[in-house]
Amino acid sequence: MKALVAASLAALLSTAAFAAEPVGSDKFNTDPGFDLATLTADNFYDVIVPLAKKEGTVTFYDFSDSFGPLFNEHLIPEFEAKYGLKVEYVRGEGDASAQQLVAARNAGAKSPADAYFVSSGKLGLLRDAGTIANVPLNTLLPNGKALDPKIATVSGGIEHGGSYVPFHRNQTSIVYDSGAFPADSVPTDLDALLAWAKANPGKFIVTSPGGGGSGSGFLQSIAFAKVTDPECRAAFSNYKISKDEATAFAASSCMNPVWDYYKELLPAVEVTNGNSDTLNLIANGGGAIGTAWEDMAYDFSGRGLLPPTVRQQLLVEGQVGGGDGVFLPVNGKAPAGGLLFIDFLVSKDVQLEKLQRNGSRSARTDLDPAATFTSDQVARLIPNDQFATRARESMPAPLNNALSAYFVANLLRK
């Protein structure tokens, strides 16, 4: 009998230990109509599913340009079929949506949507405006436990404690045409890439940092590799850096190793004004290696816009990426439905489907594309072991912008 009581008490204490606790506060900043403090990952579905079905409809906002077909044709119908709920799908421009959400919060009105997929660049504004529910989604959602803890709690240097769940991860890469040279001769680090470019003039296609994200990502990756002074490197993770400070850093001696690398590289490469321009040159035989976004190259290859021999890699020194996430808004009309939909979006099946259809990476640590994808799909992606060990977080936006502007003004135009 004593053993039974002890076991029951242990179970209760275990449940209490994992109950949702407010992020950064002693109380929740939203009242969903049910007790968040008693909600756990273990009782989540028992509590939330009936409440969500009673609400009937969940409104989902999507800021992106590229995920419409995925949501409309696949994920939303799958969610509706699984739970018997209706999803109102709203797409719009990110700035306008953020302003609308803040205005509703300031007026004490209901949130325009129950789950928001927004750019990580809007996270600071929306958090400071008090529009994001301070709920630790990464530990509360049953599907949150498989998320990388760091990615699930920090985005763009902002520590949000799990209130902003990573849905989409993007990654810059190096693409190369494996039909152009033997696999063992593919340059895998920056110095080898520079040597190859010099030996093969015009065959390395570099996107301008001023014209495409893969170009600024390549610039950041060079900086991470070539800038070794600890005091200089501190700027790379200073997410409070001002525009003026970033501009001064770009022109400082800290960046000399990066600009010196480019001064050797630029005479030997073809510089394009955009990500798709780089891929199109490679598709037309104008180059054999290029800077790229993994998801765009994956899409181009899948649609036959790149030769089937094109592959992707991450350089040994690492390359940068980022991502965007979903949050539960304060004062939503269907908070249970919002929680259920967010949990669905970060589930293993959904994240695998997103990767398979869009080449969009995940913060989940348990995904192995090779286990379920076709060999062709796997070949279009960065090798999984490289993504796991060589992916880097992007630098602060002001610094990235300042480095790109310096490059365009002082190197590209020379």
ZIZI-V946400 format. One record per residue. N is the residue number from 1. RES is the residue in three letters. PSI is psi in degrees with one decimal (999 if undefined). OMEGA is omega in radians with two decimals (999 if undefined). D_FIRST is the distance of its C-alpha to the first C-alpha in whole Angstrom. Layout:
BEGIN
N:RES:PSI:OMEGA:D_FIRST / N:RES:PSI:OMEGA:D_FIRST
END
This chain:
BEGIN
1:MET:-47.1:3.12:0 / 2:LYS:-38.7:-3.14:4 / 3:ALA:-38.2:3.13:5 / 4:LEU:-43.3:3.12:5 / 5:VAL:-43.7:3.14:6 / 6:ALA:-41.2:-3.13:9 / 7:ALA:-41.1:3.13:10 / 8:SER:-42.1:3.12:11 / 9:LEU:-40.8:3.12:12 / 10:ALA:-39.0:3.13:14 / 11:ALA:-41.3:3.12:15 / 12:LEU:-43.9:3.13:17 / 13:LEU:-38.0:3.12:18 / 14:SER:-42.6:3.13:20 / 15:THR:-42.9:-3.12:21 / 16:ALA:-34.9:-3.10:23 / 17:ALA:-26.9:-3.09:24 / 18:PHE:10.7:3.08:26 / 19:ALA:151.9:-3.10:27 / 20:ALA:133.2:3.07:31 / 21:GLU:141.9:-3.10:33 / 22:PRO:143.5:3.10:36 / 23:VAL:121.5:3.04:39 / 24:GLY:20.9:-3.11:41 / 25:SER:169.4:3.08:40 / 26:ASP:1.5:3.09:37 / 27:LYS:156.8:3.12:38 / 28:PHE:145.4:-3.12:39 / 29:ASN:11.2:3.12:42 / 30:THR:147.9:3.10:42 / 31:ASP:99.5:-3.07:40 / 32:PRO:-3.7:-3.10:39 / 33:GLY:1.9:3.02:38 / 34:PHE:162.8:-2.99:34 / 35:ASP:103.4:3.13:32 / 36:LEU:-30.9:-3.07:33 / 37:ALA:-17.5:3.12:30 / 38:THR:0.4:-3.09:27 / 39:LEU:133.9:3.11:29 / 40:THR:167.9:3.07:28 / 41:ALA:-29.5:-3.11:29 / 42:ASP:-37.4:-3.11:26 / 43:ASN:6.1:-3.02:26 / 44:PHE:-54.9:-3.06:30 / 45:TYR:-37.7:3.13:31 / 46:ASP:-36.5:-3.11:29 / 47:VAL:-48.1:-2.94:30 / 48:ILE:-39.1:-3.07:34 / 49:VAL:-49.5:3.11:35 / 50:PRO:-38.6:3.12:35 / 51:LEU:-42.2:3.14:36 / 52:ALA:-39.7:3.13:39 / 53:LYS:-33.3:3.08:40 / 54:LYS:-37.1:3.08:40 / 55:GLU:-38.6:3.01:43 / 56:GLY:-43.3:-3.06:45 / 57:THR:139.1:3.05:47 / 58:VAL:134.2:3.13:46 / 59:THR:127.4:-3.08:50 / 60:PHE:129.6:3.12:50 / 61:TYR:135.9:-3.13:53 / 62:ASP:120.8:-3.12:54 / 63:PHE:-14.4:-2.88:57 / 64:SER:164.5:3.05:58 / 65:ASP:-19.0:-2.92:61 / 66:SER:-11.4:-3.04:59 / 67:PHE:2.9:-3.13:56 / 68:GLY:-54.2:3.13:58 / 69:PRO:-37.6:3.13:58 / 70:LEU:-47.1:3.14:54 / 71:PHE:-50.2:-3.04:53 / 72:ASN:-44.4:-2.98:55 / 73:GLU:-17.4:-3.02:55 / 74:HIS:-66.9:-2.95:52 / 75:LEU:-45.6:-3.12:49 / 76:ILE:-46.6:3.06:49 / 77:PRO:-36.3:3.13:50 / 78:GLU:-42.3:3.13:47 / 79:PHE:-44.6:-3.13:45 / 80:GLU:-39.8:3.13:46 / 81:ALA:-35.5:-3.09:45 / 82:LYS:-40.9:-3.01:42 / 83:TYR:-5.7:3.13:41 / 84:GLY:26.2:3.13:43 / 85:LEU:158.9:3.06:44 / 86:LYS:134.6:3.09:48 / 87:VAL:121.4:2.98:49 / 88:GLU:115.3:-3.03:52 / 89:TYR:121.4:-3.10:54 / 90:VAL:127.5:3.07:56 / 91:ARG:145.6:-3.13:58 / 92:GLY:178.9:-3.14:60 / 93:GLU:136.2:-2.98:62 / 94:GLY:-44.3:-3.11:59 / 95:ASP:-45.6:-3.11:61 / 96:ALA:-40.6:3.14:62 / 97:SER:-40.9:3.13:58 / 98:ALA:-43.4:3.13:57 / 99:GLN:-40.0:3.13:59 / 100:GLN:-42.1:-3.13:58 / 101:LEU:-43.9:3.12:55 / 102:VAL:-41.3:3.13:56 / 103:ALA:-41.2:3.12:58 / 104:ALA:-40.6:3.12:55 / 105:ARG:-45.3:-3.12:53 / 106:ASN:-29.5:-3.13:55 / 107:ALA:-4.3:-3.11:56 / 108:GLY:19.3:-3.12:53 / 109:ALA:167.8:3.08:53 / 110:LYS:147.1:3.09:51 / 111:SER:142.5:3.12:51 / 112:PRO:-18.8:3.13:53 / 113:ALA:165.8:-3.08:50 / 114:ASP:-13.9:3.06:47 / 115:ALA:131.3:-3.05:47 / 116:TYR:125.2:2.95:49 / 117:PHE:111.1:-3.05:51 / 118:VAL:159.7:3.07:53 / 119:SER:143.6:3.08:55 / 120:SER:-22.4:3.10:53 / 121:GLY:-17.6:3.12:56 / 122:LYS:-4.7:-3.02:55 / 123:LEU:-48.0:-3.10:52 / 124:GLY:-46.2:-3.14:53 / 125:LEU:-48.6:-3.07:55 / 126:LEU:-34.6:3.09:53 / 127:ARG:-46.6:-3.12:50 / 128:ASP:-27.6:3.11:52 / 129:ALA:-2.7:3.09:53 / 130:GLY:25.2:-3.10:49 / 131:THR:-13.3:-3.07:49 / 132:ILE:124.3:3.11:46 / 133:ALA:131.8:-3.08:43 / 134:ASN:57.0:-3.12:41 / 135:VAL:128.9:-3.13:38 / 136:PRO:80.2:-3.02:37 / 137:LEU:-33.6:-3.08:37 / 138:ASN:-28.2:3.12:37 / 139:THR:-23.7:-3.13:33 / 140:LEU:-42.2:-3.11:33 / 141:LEU:133.5:3.09:34 / 142:PRO:-34.3:3.14:32 / 143:ASN:-1.9:-3.14:36 / 144:GLY:-20.6:-3.03:36 / 145:LYS:-21.1:-3.13:34 / 146:ALA:-2.6:3.13:37 / 147:LEU:143.2:3.04:40 / 148:ASP:123.0:-3.03:41 / 149:PRO:-37.7:-3.12:40 / 150:LYS:-47.1:-3.14:43 / 151:ILE:-31.8:-3.08:45 / 152:ALA:-9.5:-3.09:42 / 153:THR:-12.8:-3.13:42 / 154:VAL:131.4:3.10:46 / 155:SER:124.1:-3.14:49 / 156:GLY:33.5:3.14:53 / 157:GLY:-3.9:3.14:52 / 158:ILE:120.1:3.10:50 / 159:GLU:106.0:-3.07:46 / 160:HIS:-1.1:3.02:44 / 161:GLY:19.1:3.10:41 / 162:GLY:5.7:3.14:40 / 163:SER:-8.3:-3.13:42 / 164:TYR:105.9:-2.98:45 / 165:VAL:128.4:3.13:43 / 166:PRO:118.6:3.09:46 / 167:PHE:-46.1:-3.08:47 / 168:HIS:131.3:3.02:50 / 169:ARG:131.7:3.06:51 / 170:ASN:160.8:-3.03:55 / 171:GLN:128.3:3.00:56 / 172:THR:158.2:-3.07:60 / 173:SER:176.6:2.93:61 / 174:ILE:124.0:3.05:64 / 175:VAL:147.8:3.11:66 / 176:TYR:149.6:3.11:68 / 177:ASP:106.1:-3.08:70 / 178:SER:-13.2:3.09:69 / 179:GLY:-8.2:-3.07:72 / 180:ALA:-20.3:-3.13:74 / 181:PHE:159.3:3.13:73 / 182:PRO:146.8:-3.08:71 / 183:ALA:-35.2:-3.09:67 / 184:ASP:-1.6:3.11:68 / 185:SER:3.9:3.12:70 / 186:VAL:124.9:3.12:68 / 187:PRO:127.7:-3.04:68 / 188:THR:-1.7:3.06:65 / 189:ASP:171.1:-3.02:65 / 190:LEU:-40.9:-3.13:67 / 191:ASP:-40.6:3.10:70 / 192:ALA:-35.0:3.12:70 / 193:LEU:-40.6:3.10:71 / 194:LEU:-44.3:3.14:73 / 195:ALA:-41.3:3.13:75 / 196:TRP:-42.4:-3.14:75 / 197:ALA:-41.3:3.13:76 / 198:LYS:-34.9:-3.13:79 / 199:ALA:-16.7:-3.11:80 / 200:ASN:70.4:-3.04:80 / 201:PRO:134.6:3.08:81 / 202:GLY:-0.9:-3.09:80 / 203:LYS:-11.0:3.03:77 / 204:PHE:118.2:-3.08:74 / 205:ILE:118.0:-3.08:74 / 206:VAL:123.7:3.07:72 / 207:THR:134.5:3.11:71 / 208:SER:135.4:3.06:73 / 209:PRO:-22.8:3.12:70 / 210:GLY:-5.7:-3.06:72 / 211:GLY:-12.3:-3.12:72 / 212:GLY:146.4:-3.08:68 / 213:GLY:-29.0:3.13:65 / 214:SER:-28.7:3.10:65 / 215:GLY:-44.0:3.10:68 / 216:SER:-31.3:3.06:66 / 217:GLY:-40.3:3.10:63 / 218:PHE:-41.0:3.10:65 / 219:LEU:-47.0:3.13:67 / 220:GLN:-40.4:-3.12:63 / 221:SER:-38.8:3.07:62 / 222:ILE:-42.3:-3.13:66 / 223:ALA:-44.1:3.12:65 / 224:PHE:-35.6:-3.09:61 / 225:ALA:-38.6:-2.97:63 / 226:LYS:-24.5:3.12:66 / 227:VAL:110.9:-3.03:65 / 228:THR:-16.8:-3.13:64 / 229:ASP:124.3:-3.08:65 / 230:PRO:-38.1:3.14:61 / 231:GLU:-37.9:3.09:63 / 232:CYS:-42.9:-3.08:64 / 233:ARG:-21.4:3.13:61 / 234:ALA:-29.1:3.14:59 / 235:ALA:-28.0:-3.07:61 / 236:PHE:-20.5:3.12:60 / 237:SER:16.6:3.10:56 / 238:ASN:90.2:-3.06:58 / 239:TYR:3.0:3.04:57 / 240:LYS:6.6:-3.10:58 / 241:ILE:136.7:-3.13:62 / 242:SER:167.9:3.11:64 / 243:LYS:-43.9:-3.14:67 / 244:ASP:-41.3:3.11:70 / 245:GLU:-39.6:3.13:68 / 246:ALA:-40.3:3.11:67 / 247:THR:-42.5:3.12:71 / 248:ALA:-38.7:3.14:72 / 249:PHE:-41.0:-3.12:69 / 250:ALA:-32.9:-3.11:71 / 251:ALA:0.5:-3.07:74 / 252:SER:169.7:3.14:73 / 253:SER:-19.2:3.11:73 / 254:CYS:-33.7:-3.05:70 / 255:MET:0.9:-3.11:70 / 256:ASN:-43.3:3.14:73 / 257:PRO:-32.0:-3.14:72 / 258:VAL:-48.2:-3.13:71 / 259:TRP:-33.3:3.08:74 / 260:ASP:-39.4:3.10:76 / 261:TYR:-46.2:-3.14:74 / 262:TYR:-36.7:-3.13:75 / 263:LYS:-31.5:3.05:78 / 264:GLU:-35.8:-3.02:78 / 265:LEU:-43.9:-2.96:76 / 266:LEU:-38.4:3.12:78 / 267:PRO:-17.5:-3.05:82 / 268:ALA:-2.2:-3.03:80 / 269:VAL:168.0:3.00:78 / 270:GLU:124.5:-3.14:78 / 271:VAL:129.6:3.14:77 / 272:THR:166.7:-3.11:76 / 273:ASN:0.7:-3.12:75 / 274:GLY:163.1:-3.10:72 / 275:ASN:-45.5:-3.12:69 / 276:SER:-31.0:3.10:70 / 277:ASP:-40.9:3.13:73 / 278:THR:-47.4:-3.13:72 / 279:LEU:-36.2:3.12:70 / 280:ASN:-37.9:3.09:73 / 281:LEU:-41.9:3.12:76 / 282:ILE:-39.5:3.13:73 / 283:ALA:-33.2:-3.11:73 / 284:ASN:9.1:3.11:77 / 285:GLY:10.5:3.14:78 / 286:GLY:-9.9:3.11:79 / 287:GLY:166.5:-3.13:76 / 288:ALA:-18.2:3.14:73 / 289:ILE:145.6:3.12:71 / 290:GLY:162.9:3.02:70 / 291:THR:144.8:-3.04:67 / 292:ALA:168.9:2.85:65 / 293:TRP:137.4:-3.11:62 / 294:GLU:-45.1:-3.07:59 / 295:ASP:-36.1:3.12:59 / 296:MET:-43.9:3.12:62 / 297:ALA:-38.2:3.09:63 / 298:TYR:-44.0:3.14:61 / 299:ASP:-46.7:3.13:62 / 300:PHE:-43.8:-3.13:66 / 301:SER:-41.6:-3.13:65 / 302:GLY:-29.8:3.14:63 / 303:ARG:6.5:3.12:66 / 304:GLY:15.6:3.13:68 / 305:LEU:-7.8:2.99:70 / 306:LEU:149.2:3.12:69 / 307:PRO:149.8:3.14:70 / 308:PRO:-10.7:3.12:67 / 309:THR:-4.4:-3.14:68 / 310:VAL:134.4:3.13:67 / 311:ARG:167.6:3.11:64 / 312:GLN:152.0:3.08:62 / 313:GLN:164.1:2.93:60 / 314:LEU:134.2:3.12:59 / 315:LEU:154.1:-3.09:61 / 316:VAL:-35.3:-3.11:60 / 317:GLU:-13.1:-3.11:60 / 318:GLY:153.1:3.09:58 / 319:GLN:153.6:-2.97:59 / 320:VAL:157.2:3.05:58 / 321:GLY:-169.0:-3.13:56 / 322:GLY:-146.9:3.12:54 / 323:GLY:174.9:-3.08:52 / 324:ASP:160.6:-3.01:51 / 325:GLY:-176.4:-3.06:48 / 326:VAL:144.5:3.07:47 / 327:PHE:161.5:3.04:45 / 328:LEU:121.9:-3.12:44 / 329:PRO:155.5:3.00:46 / 330:VAL:135.7:3.02:46 / 331:ASN:45.1:3.06:46 / 332:GLY:158.5:-3.14:46 / 333:LYS:-29.9:-3.11:47 / 334:ALA:71.3:-3.05:44 / 335:PRO:-35.8:3.11:41 / 336:ALA:-43.0:3.09:39 / 337:GLY:-37.5:3.10:41 / 338:GLY:-46.0:3.12:42 / 339:LEU:-43.0:-3.11:39 / 340:LEU:-39.3:-3.14:39 / 341:PHE:-39.6:3.11:42 / 342:ILE:-42.3:3.08:42 / 343:ASP:-41.8:3.11:39 / 344:PHE:-41.4:-3.08:41 / 345:LEU:-27.5:-3.13:44 / 346:VAL:11.3:3.10:42 / 347:SER:159.4:-3.09:40 / 348:LYS:-45.5:-3.11:41 / 349:ASP:-42.4:-3.12:43 / 350:VAL:-43.2:-3.13:45 / 351:GLN:-34.7:3.05:46 / 352:LEU:-41.2:3.13:47 / 353:GLU:-40.7:3.11:49 / 354:LYS:-42.9:3.12:50 / 355:LEU:-40.8:-3.10:51 / 356:GLN:-40.8:-3.08:53 / 357:ARG:-36.8:-3.00:55 / 358:ASN:-6.7:-3.05:56 / 359:GLY:22.7:-3.11:55 / 360:SER:118.2:-3.07:53 / 361:ARG:171.8:-3.05:51 / 362:SER:155.9:3.02:47 / 363:ALA:-2.4:3.07:45 / 364:ARG:145.3:-3.10:42 / 365:THR:2.9:-3.04:42 / 366:ASP:20.8:-3.11:40 / 367:LEU:130.7:3.06:44 / 368:ASP:96.1:-3.10:46 / 369:PRO:-34.9:-3.07:49 / 370:ALA:-21.1:-3.09:50 / 371:ALA:-24.9:-3.06:47 / 372:THR:-20.5:-3.10:48 / 373:PHE:161.1:3.00:52 / 374:THR:161.3:3.13:55 / 375:SER:-33.1:3.11:57 / 376:ASP:-44.1:3.13:60 / 377:GLN:-41.8:3.12:57 / 378:VAL:-40.6:-3.11:55 / 379:ALA:-23.2:-3.13:59 / 380:ARG:-13.8:-3.11:60 / 381:LEU:162.1:2.90:57 / 382:ILE:137.4:3.07:57 / 383:PRO:135.9:-3.01:55 / 384:ASN:-36.1:-3.14:51 / 385:ASP:-33.4:3.08:51 / 386:GLN:-41.8:3.13:54 / 387:PHE:-38.1:-3.10:52 / 388:ALA:-28.5:-3.01:49 / 389:THR:-15.9:-3.02:51 / 390:ARG:-3.4:3.13:54 / 391:ALA:132.8:3.13:53 / 392:ARG:153.7:3.05:54 / 393:GLU:141.1:3.13:54 / 394:SER:159.2:3.08:57 / 395:MET:167.3:3.06:59 / 396:PRO:142.6:-3.07:59 / 397:ALA:-43.4:3.13:61 / 398:PRO:-36.8:3.14:64 / 399:LEU:-43.2:3.09:64 / 400:ASN:-45.1:3.14:64 / 401:ASN:-41.1:-3.12:67 / 402:ALA:-39.9:3.12:69 / 403:LEU:-41.9:3.12:69 / 404:SER:-42.6:-3.13:70 / 405:ALA:-39.8:3.12:73 / 406:TYR:-43.0:3.13:74 / 407:PHE:-49.3:-3.10:74 / 408:VAL:-42.7:-3.05:76 / 409:ALA:-32.4:-2.96:79 / 410:ASN:-16.5:3.13:79 / 411:LEU:-48.6:-3.06:79 / 412:LEU:-34.3:-3.06:79 / 413:ARG:-0.7:3.13:82 / 414:LYS:999:999:84
END
